[in-house]
Amino acid sequence: MFKITGKILAFTAATLMVSTAFSSAQSMDELVAAAKAEGQLTTIALPHDWCGYGGVIAGFKAKYPEITVNELNPDAGSADEIEAIKANKDNKGPQAPDVIDVGLAFGPSAKAEGLVQPYKVSTWDSIPEGAKDAEGYWYGDYYGVMSLIVNKDLVPNTPADWSDLLKPEYKGQVALAGDPRASNQAILGVLAAGLAGGAKAGKEAGEKGLEFFAELNKAGNFVPVIGKAGTLAQGATPIIVMWDYNALAAKDTLAGNPPVEVVVPKSGVLAGVYVQAISAYAPHPNAAKLWMEYLYSDEGQLGWLKGYCHPIRFNDMVKRGVVPQDLLDKLPPAASYEAAYFPTLDEVNENKTAVTAGWDSVVGANVQ
């Protein structure tokens, strides 16, 4: 269940029970000591404006100043994170990630390939059963819904639904927030479009979504540029399909220059869960475990909520009254989420296969 190896410590499941708390303060103290002895944690694909990660990383550094956080390629996609583990199996240097934050579909596949190791955080019991691997190889961290972020200086009429994006007035304006051949966010953006078209989640919705983007591209409305706050502000991508938490964070970052609007489409409201895991080849396994403990503590979970993400332990924390009201007040209206669909892992995998395999042949737009 819980094992720390190396010259400093060696615990087994019999020594340390995993439940809603460590069996003793000593065990947590020793994990902290082991992590401090390693002195470094290497993360990957964690943009500071994604899900409040800037504040989360700062919080970890403040709590454990003895541990240097080495941040690799903040703009990488989920597939890039997996490739980074594969490419650095025998590398204990700064290019080898200790931890990953990837889309739901990538958790089980990484486990199947032997790329991640099991670890159950002390708050394990409050993570919903459907959002974690029973053996602890991966576990849900936060979720959001697919939305549209719009530059109001360039788009006077905000699209209300997916079908609106096909209108001539949006020519050369619509982009995805990633390459749909590698980015989980973009892959699920295609799924959402497919759901809006009436398809069933999974392969069918993936194929329907590809047809939608092919039509969007043929109409000249699709822009093959990875959409970010910067490209939105510059006018290169006036409308971006993006997770609501990323869109709301971008809105804060832009601070009215230009004015933006974030809307959850009326149909195809897709909820997406991301997951955490520790690399099986992590150069700093104890620091990685301590990072997970921090992320899944109330403090870490609130850090994500400040970035407009719904942390995976949200319901438990609300029930215990530990979520500040001002944070709850900043979230979009609950009505926007009422029709949200949470796809199963099989549906996510089927969609991923359909989208990554068919994007080039069906849509034919080289997103970069």
TAUR-V206979 format. One record per residue. RES is the residue in three letters. SS is DSSP state (hx for helix, st for strand, lp for the rest). PHI is phi as a letter, one per 30 degrees, with the letter a starting at -180 (* if undefined). NEAR is the number of other C-alpha atoms within 10 Angstrom. Layout:
res: (RES | RES)
ss: (SS | SS)
phi: (PHI | PHI)
near: (NEAR | NEAR)
//
This chain:
res: (MET | PHE | LYS | ILE | THR | GLY | LYS | ILE | LEU | ALA | PHE | THR | ALA | ALA | THR | LEU | MET | VAL | SER | THR | ALA | PHE | SER | SER | ALA | GLN | SER | MET | ASP | GLU | LEU | VAL | ALA | ALA | ALA | LYS | ALA | GLU | GLY | GLN | LEU | THR | THR | ILE | ALA | LEU | PRO | HIS | ASP | TRP | CYS | GLY | TYR | GLY | GLY | VAL | ILE | ALA | GLY | PHE | LYS | ALA | LYS | TYR | PRO | GLU | ILE | THR | VAL | ASN | GLU | LEU | ASN | PRO | ASP | ALA | GLY | SER | ALA | ASP | GLU | ILE | GLU | ALA | ILE | LYS | ALA | ASN | LYS | ASP | ASN | LYS | GLY | PRO | GLN | ALA | PRO | ASP | VAL | ILE | ASP | VAL | GLY | LEU | ALA | PHE | GLY | PRO | SER | ALA | LYS | ALA | GLU | GLY | LEU | VAL | GLN | PRO | TYR | LYS | VAL | SER | THR | TRP | ASP | SER | ILE | PRO | GLU | GLY | ALA | LYS | ASP | ALA | GLU | GLY | TYR | TRP | TYR | GLY | ASP | TYR | TYR | GLY | VAL | MET | SER | LEU | ILE | VAL | ASN | LYS | ASP | LEU | VAL | PRO | ASN | THR | PRO | ALA | ASP | TRP | SER | ASP | LEU | LEU | LYS | PRO | GLU | TYR | LYS | GLY | GLN | VAL | ALA | LEU | ALA | GLY | ASP | PRO | ARG | ALA | SER | ASN | GLN | ALA | ILE | LEU | GLY | VAL | LEU | ALA | ALA | GLY | LEU | ALA | GLY | GLY | ALA | LYS | ALA | GLY | LYS | GLU | ALA | GLY | GLU | LYS | GLY | LEU | GLU | PHE | PHE | ALA | GLU | LEU | ASN | LYS | ALA | GLY | ASN | PHE | VAL | PRO | VAL | ILE | GLY | LYS | ALA | GLY | THR | LEU | ALA | GLN | GLY | ALA | THR | PRO | ILE | ILE | VAL | MET | TRP | ASP | TYR | ASN | ALA | LEU | ALA | ALA | LYS | ASP | THR | LEU | ALA | GLY | ASN | PRO | PRO | VAL | GLU | VAL | VAL | VAL | PRO | LYS | SER | GLY | VAL | LEU | ALA | GLY | VAL | TYR | VAL | GLN | ALA | ILE | SER | ALA | TYR | ALA | PRO | HIS | PRO | ASN | ALA | ALA | LYS | LEU | TRP | MET | GLU | TYR | LEU | TYR | SER | ASP | GLU | GLY | GLN | LEU | GLY | TRP | LEU | LYS | GLY | TYR | CYS | HIS | PRO | ILE | ARG | PHE | ASN | ASP | MET | VAL | LYS | ARG | GLY | VAL | VAL | PRO | GLN | ASP | LEU | LEU | ASP | LYS | LEU | PRO | PRO | ALA | ALA | SER | TYR | GLU | ALA | ALA | TYR | PHE | PRO | THR | LEU | ASP | GLU | VAL | ASN | GLU | ASN | LYS | THR | ALA | VAL | THR | ALA | GLY | TRP | ASP | SER | VAL | VAL | GLY | ALA | ASN | VAL | GLN)
ss: (lp | lp | lp | lp | lp | lp | lp | lp | lp | lp | lp | lp | lp | lp | lp | lp | lp | lp | lp | lp | lp | lp | lp | lp | hx | hx | hx | hx | hx | hx | hx | hx | hx | hx | hx | hx | hx | hx | lp | st | st | st | st | st | lp | lp | lp | lp | lp | lp | lp | lp | hx | hx | hx | hx | hx | hx | hx | hx | hx | hx | hx | lp | lp | lp | lp | st | st | st | st | st | lp | lp | lp | lp | lp | hx | hx | hx | hx | hx | hx | hx | hx | hx | hx | lp | lp | lp | lp | lp | lp | lp | lp | lp | lp | lp | st | st | st | st | st | hx | hx | hx | hx | hx | hx | hx | hx | hx | lp | lp | lp | st | st | lp | lp | lp | lp | lp | lp | hx | hx | hx | lp | lp | hx | hx | hx | st | lp | lp | lp | lp | lp | lp | st | st | st | st | st | st | st | st | st | st | st | st | st | lp | lp | lp | lp | lp | lp | lp | lp | lp | lp | hx | hx | hx | hx | hx | lp | hx | hx | hx | lp | lp | lp | st | st | st | lp | lp | lp | lp | lp | lp | lp | hx | hx | hx | hx | hx | hx | hx | hx | hx | hx | hx | hx | hx | lp | lp | lp | lp | lp | lp | hx | hx | hx | hx | hx | hx | hx | hx | hx | hx | hx | hx | hx | hx | hx | hx | lp | lp | lp | st | lp | lp | lp | lp | lp | lp | hx | hx | hx | hx | hx | hx | lp | lp | lp | lp | st | st | st | st | st | hx | hx | hx | hx | hx | hx | hx | hx | hx | hx | hx | lp | lp | lp | lp | lp | st | st | st | st | lp | lp | lp | lp | lp | lp | st | st | st | st | st | st | st | st | st | st | lp | lp | lp | lp | lp | hx | hx | hx | hx | hx | hx | hx | hx | hx | hx | hx | lp | lp | hx | hx | hx | hx | hx | hx | hx | hx | hx | lp | lp | lp | st | st | lp | lp | hx | hx | hx | hx | hx | hx | lp | lp | lp | lp | lp | hx | hx | hx | hx | hx | lp | lp | lp | lp | hx | hx | hx | hx | lp | lp | lp | st | st | lp | lp | hx | hx | hx | hx | hx | hx | hx | hx | hx | hx | hx | hx | hx | hx | hx | hx | hx | hx | hx | lp | lp | lp | lp | lp)
phi: (* | b | b | c | c | k | d | d | b | a | c | b | d | d | d | b | d | c | b | d | a | d | d | a | d | e | d | d | e | d | d | d | d | d | d | d | d | d | i | a | b | c | c | a | i | b | d | d | c | c | i | i | d | e | d | d | d | d | d | d | d | d | d | b | d | d | c | d | c | c | c | c | g | e | c | d | c | e | d | d | d | d | d | d | d | d | d | b | e | c | c | c | d | d | c | c | d | d | b | b | b | b | d | e | d | d | d | d | d | d | d | d | d | i | c | b | c | d | a | c | d | d | c | e | d | c | d | e | e | d | c | a | d | e | c | i | d | a | a | d | c | a | b | a | b | d | b | c | c | b | d | d | d | c | b | d | c | d | d | c | a | e | d | d | d | d | d | e | d | c | d | i | b | c | b | c | c | l | d | d | c | b | d | d | d | d | e | d | d | d | d | d | d | d | d | d | d | j | d | d | e | j | e | e | d | d | d | d | d | d | d | d | d | d | d | d | d | d | d | i | d | d | c | d | b | d | d | b | e | d | d | d | d | d | j | d | b | d | b | b | d | a | e | e | d | d | d | d | d | d | e | d | d | d | h | i | b | d | d | b | b | c | b | c | e | d | b | i | d | c | c | b | c | c | b | c | a | c | e | d | c | e | d | b | d | d | d | d | d | d | e | d | e | d | d | c | d | e | d | d | d | d | d | d | d | d | c | i | c | d | d | d | c | e | d | d | d | d | d | d | i | c | c | e | d | d | d | d | d | d | d | e | e | e | d | d | c | d | c | d | c | c | d | d | d | d | d | d | d | d | d | e | d | d | d | d | d | c | e | d | d | d | c | i | c | d | d | a)
near: (16 | 19 | 17 | 17 | 12 | 9 | 7 | 11 | 13 | 11 | 13 | 12 | 10 | 10 | 13 | 15 | 16 | 19 | 14 | 12 | 14 | 15 | 14 | 10 | 9 | 10 | 15 | 16 | 11 | 15 | 18 | 19 | 17 | 22 | 23 | 20 | 15 | 17 | 17 | 21 | 27 | 22 | 24 | 24 | 21 | 21 | 16 | 17 | 20 | 22 | 29 | 22 | 18 | 16 | 17 | 22 | 21 | 15 | 17 | 19 | 14 | 11 | 11 | 18 | 13 | 14 | 19 | 16 | 18 | 14 | 17 | 19 | 14 | 14 | 15 | 17 | 24 | 24 | 15 | 17 | 23 | 21 | 11 | 19 | 24 | 18 | 12 | 17 | 16 | 11 | 15 | 14 | 10 | 16 | 18 | 26 | 31 | 29 | 28 | 25 | 24 | 27 | 22 | 26 | 22 | 25 | 27 | 19 | 14 | 21 | 19 | 11 | 9 | 14 | 21 | 27 | 18 | 20 | 23 | 23 | 25 | 21 | 17 | 20 | 14 | 16 | 20 | 14 | 12 | 11 | 19 | 21 | 17 | 12 | 12 | 19 | 24 | 29 | 30 | 26 | 26 | 22 | 21 | 23 | 26 | 28 | 28 | 24 | 31 | 29 | 26 | 18 | 13 | 18 | 17 | 10 | 10 | 19 | 21 | 14 | 18 | 22 | 16 | 13 | 21 | 21 | 12 | 11 | 13 | 22 | 16 | 19 | 23 | 27 | 28 | 26 | 24 | 26 | 23 | 28 | 20 | 17 | 23 | 25 | 24 | 24 | 28 | 27 | 27 | 28 | 35 | 29 | 30 | 28 | 24 | 23 | 18 | 13 | 19 | 15 | 23 | 23 | 22 | 19 | 26 | 33 | 23 | 25 | 29 | 27 | 20 | 23 | 25 | 20 | 16 | 22 | 20 | 14 | 15 | 16 | 21 | 25 | 24 | 20 | 20 | 18 | 25 | 24 | 22 | 13 | 16 | 23 | 22 | 12 | 16 | 18 | 28 | 26 | 32 | 28 | 27 | 27 | 28 | 25 | 28 | 24 | 29 | 27 | 21 | 21 | 21 | 14 | 13 | 16 | 11 | 13 | 13 | 17 | 14 | 26 | 17 | 21 | 20 | 25 | 22 | 16 | 18 | 25 | 24 | 26 | 20 | 22 | 22 | 24 | 23 | 23 | 28 | 25 | 28 | 20 | 22 | 24 | 23 | 24 | 24 | 28 | 29 | 25 | 26 | 22 | 24 | 21 | 19 | 20 | 23 | 23 | 16 | 18 | 15 | 22 | 23 | 25 | 23 | 25 | 23 | 23 | 26 | 27 | 27 | 22 | 28 | 24 | 22 | 20 | 15 | 15 | 16 | 13 | 9 | 9 | 10 | 13 | 18 | 10 | 10 | 9 | 13 | 14 | 9 | 13 | 17 | 16 | 10 | 7 | 8 | 14 | 16 | 9 | 13 | 18 | 16 | 17 | 18 | 15 | 18 | 13 | 20 | 25 | 19 | 19 | 27 | 26 | 17 | 22 | 28 | 17 | 13 | 18 | 24 | 16 | 10 | 16 | 19 | 14 | 19 | 13 | 17 | 11)
//
